[in-house]
């Protein structure tokens, strides 16, 4: 079963979450634009959100 995941024709595969994936998570973001403006950057609120965006950007590059 595991070997079929590594097949290049499969849509899903294995992925190891890296420190870089976690570093873009800023936690809850205020709905107040004044507070948002004070933030260094508007990152992601969860690791899941970060990984979803990463996958979508990689797919759009195909």
C-alpha positions, 0 to 999 in steps of 0.5 A: 500500500505504501509503495503505491503512494510513492507512485508518480501517477498518484494524486496524493503522497507523503509529506513531512511538515517542516519548520518553515511550514510552521513559521508562517503561522501567526495564530488568530488574526484580529478582525480590526484593520488597525490591529492588522496594520500593526502586524509584521505580516498577515500569515496563516492562522493554522498549519492546515491553512498554510499547507492548503495554500502551499498545495494550491500554489504548487498545483497552479504552477503545473 
